[in-house]
Structures are given as C-alpha cells and as structure tokens.
Amino acid sequence: MNKKNVYISTTAPDASQLAVQYGLGIEIAEYCTAWNMDDEFTSTDAAVRIKLEGIERKVLHAPFNELFPCAIDRKARALAAERYRQAIGLAKTYGATKVVVHGGYNPWIYYPVWYTEQSIIFWKEFLREDPGMEIVLENVLETDPQWLLDIVKGVGNPRLKLCLDIGHVNAYSKIPVMDWLENWAPYLSHFHIHNNDTSWDTHSPLTEGSIPMKELLEKAYLLCPDATFTLELMEAEASVKWMADNDLI
C-alpha cells in the first residue's frame, strides 16, 4: 500500500503529529458537527489550520447530524444541500480533494426503495452544479451494499463515488465486509478503517476486533489501488505503527 493513499482522521488527537512523522494525509473531522461551520467557525478554523501545518494531502468529512438527502420534507433536503455546499467550500479553502458524506439511511424512517430512489433524485440535482471535487458516499446504518451502489450507479456522475466504512459494515450488516468490498470495488474511492467486535461501532484500533484487517487491507489495495484510506480512530499511534510494521505504509 502506498502511504500517500493513507490518511488519519482528526478524531484522533495525535493525528497531525503522526501524519507528519509517517508522511500521511489528514481527514478533517471538525465539521462533522455543522455548528462548527457557523457560530464556532472562527475558533474551529484556527484549530484546523494548525493541525494542517506541514500536511500536503487532505480530505474533509462533511456534517451529518440531522442531514438526510432522501428526506420526505423538502426543507430538510434543502438544508442537507446547503450544508454540503458549505462543506465543499471549506474543503476547497483547505486544499482537500474529496468530501465524505454519509448516505443518510435511517431504518426507522425510510424504506430502502424510498432511500435509493430519492437519494438518486437529490444527488442528480445537487451535482448539476459541478462541485469541483469528488464526493464519496459513506455507509453507516445501511445493511445491504446494493442500496448505495444503486444510488451511485443511478446518478451516473463521475464526481460521486463510494466510501466503504469497514467498521460500520462489521457492526451493522450481516453481509461480510469482504463481500461489500468485492461488490463495490469499481466505484470505491475512499475507505474508513477501524475495528470492532460486531456488537457496536466502537472505532477501535485496527488490531482490536473481529475484522481480519491485514487480509482486508491487502485485498482492498489490490482491487482499488487508487483509493484512499483514512484511519478513523480515537487514538491512532498503535494502528499506524501496526501498519508500518506490516508493510502497509
């Protein structure tokens, strides 16, 4: 695996230090909460810029709280579009090349058919204005890989691709993560990598969980050699060292 394809999320306090030490990129997570783009922006922006000092490659994670592209309420869809435009604008100011967006599936509100059909409508309309960068849709509570795959295929825009969060698959889907990987491979641009024991989405270190991490990462790189990988952890040092020790960076 090329270390130029590997990033660390700023969810880890040691992300910047490790990224500089190992020559990795950074995924900006501060704007996962939308209010950091509003009242808290000045202080958040200053903190982000400090973290990005000496970092060449960046990805930005868009906000996701209460944002549903497939929402039944048109005003809710408009809010999602507004927040995504804000995130894309910020990504450009930081020099990021991709924006990660949650698919927005909520099993207590939406049927899968509604979710896929309405998401296709949303993203086709949103992408009429060329964002100037890649948007990658991330799985969270989706239990079947086909839903997000149908969305990306249905939109048919090269700006829209997939982000496979392997920890979310392991926690929420009964379909093995290897099957998701093989199914999505032609449309995959980004990965979120972390581990868990299937009981909850704990974002545990790469070696602490039931995902066969080395096997999965080697296969992912084989199938998707141009994709990027973000370690999305609360503490990253042990996992980065493990990747280095196993010739994965």
Residue pairs with C-beta under 8 A, 6 or more apart in sequence:
1 217
1 218
1 221
1 229
1 243
1 248
1 249
3 22
3 23
3 24
3 249
4 23
4 25
4 57
5 221
5 226
5 227
5 228
5 229
6 24
6 25
6 228
6 229
6 230
6 231
6 243
6 248
6 249
7 19
7 24
7 25
7 26
7 27
7 57
7 58
7 59
7 228
7 229
7 230
7 231
8 15
8 18
8 19
8 24
8 25
8 26
8 27
8 230
8 231
8 233
8 236
8 240
9 15
9 26
9 27
9 29
9 61
9 192
9 230
9 231
9 232
9 233
9 236
10 16
10 26
10 27
10 28
10 29
10 30
10 48
10 51
11 29
11 203
11 232
11 233
11 234
12 18
12 231
12 233
12 234
12 235
12 236
13 235
14 235
14 236
14 237
15 26
15 51
15 236
16 26
16 50
16 51
16 52
16 53
16 54
16 55
18 24
18 236
18 237
18 240
19 25
19 26
19 55
20 54
20 55
22 240
22 244
22 249
24 57
24 240
24 249
25 55
25 56
25 57
25 58
25 59
25 228
26 51
26 52
26 55
26 57
26 58
26 59
27 58
27 59
27 60
27 61
27 100
27 230
27 232
28 48
28 51
28 52
28 58
28 59
28 60
28 61
28 91
28 94
28 96
29 61
29 232
30 36
30 44
30 47
30 48
31 37
31 44
31 60
31 61
31 62
31 63
31 87
31 90
32 61
32 62
32 63
32 64
32 65
33 63
33 65
34 63
34 65
34 67
34 83
34 86
36 44
36 63
37 44
37 63
37 83
37 86
37 87
37 90
48 94
49 94
52 58
52 94
57 97
58 91
58 94
58 95
58 96
58 97
59 96
59 97
59 98
59 99
59 100
59 190
59 228
59 230
60 87
60 90
60 91
60 94
60 96
60 98
60 99
60 100
61 99
61 100
62 83
62 84
62 87
62 88
62 99
62 100
62 101
62 102
63 83
63 87
64 101
64 102
64 104
64 140
66 76
66 79
67 79
67 80
67 83
67 84
67 102
67 104
68 76
68 77
68 80
68 104
68 106
68 109
69 77
69 80
69 81
69 101
69 103
69 104
69 118
69 119
69 122
69 123
69 126
70 77
70 104
70 105
70 110
70 114
70 115
70 118
70 119
70 122
71 77
71 80
71 104
71 118
72 109
77 122
80 104
80 122
81 122
81 126
84 99
84 101
84 126
84 135
87 99
87 101
88 99
88 131
88 132
88 133
88 135
91 98
91 99
91 133
92 132
92 133
96 133
97 133
97 134
98 133
98 134
98 135
98 136
98 189
98 190
98 228
99 131
99 133
99 134
99 135
99 136
100 136
100 138
100 163
100 190
100 192
101 135
101 136
101 137
101 138
102 137
102 138
102 140
103 115
103 119
103 137
103 138
103 139
103 140
103 142
103 147
103 148
103 151
104 115
104 119
105 112
105 115
105 140
105 141
105 142
105 147
106 141
107 141
107 143
112 144
112 147
115 147
116 147
116 150
116 151
116 154
119 151
120 150
120 151
120 154
120 155
123 151
123 155
123 157
123 160
124 155
124 157
127 135
127 155
127 157
127 159
127 160
130 159
131 159
133 159
134 159
134 160
134 161
134 189
135 159
135 160
135 161
136 160
136 161
136 162
136 163
136 189
136 190
137 148
137 151
137 152
137 160
137 161
137 162
137 163
138 162
138 163
138 164
138 165
138 168
138 190
138 192
139 145
139 148
139 162
139 163
139 164
139 165
139 168
139 169
139 180
140 165
140 168
140 172
141 168
141 172
142 148
142 168
142 172
142 173
143 172
143 173
143 174
143 175
144 173
144 175
145 173
145 175
145 179
145 180
145 183
145 184
146 183
148 162
148 184
149 162
149 183
149 184
149 187
152 160
152 161
152 162
152 187
153 187
161 187
161 188
161 189
161 190
162 184
162 187
162 188
162 189
162 190
163 188
163 189
163 190
163 191
163 192
164 177
164 180
164 181
164 184
164 188
164 190
164 191
164 192
164 220
165 191
165 192
165 232
166 177
166 180
166 181
166 191
166 192
166 193
166 194
166 211
166 216
167 192
167 193
167 194
167 195
167 196
167 201
167 202
167 203
167 204
167 209
167 211
167 232
168 192
168 201
169 175
169 177
169 180
170 177
170 195
170 196
170 198
170 209
170 210
170 211
171 196
171 198
171 199
171 200
171 201
171 202
172 201
173 180
177 211
177 216
178 216
178 219
181 188
181 216
181 219
181 220
181 223
182 223
185 223
185 224
188 220
188 223
188 224
188 227
189 224
189 226
189 227
189 228
190 227
190 228
190 229
190 230
191 220
191 224
191 227
191 228
191 229
191 230
192 230
192 232
193 206
193 213
193 217
193 229
193 230
193 231
193 232
194 202
194 203
194 204
194 205
194 206
194 231
194 232
194 233
195 202
195 204
195 205
195 206
195 207
195 208
195 209
195 210
195 211
195 213
196 202
196 203
196 204
196 209
196 210
196 211
197 204
197 209
197 210
198 209
198 210
202 209
203 232
203 233
203 234
204 233
205 233
205 235
205 238
205 239
205 242
206 213
206 231
206 233
206 239
206 242
206 243
207 213
207 238
207 239
207 242
214 246
214 248
217 229
217 243
217 248
218 248
220 227
220 229
221 227
231 239
231 240
231 243
233 239
240 249
243 249
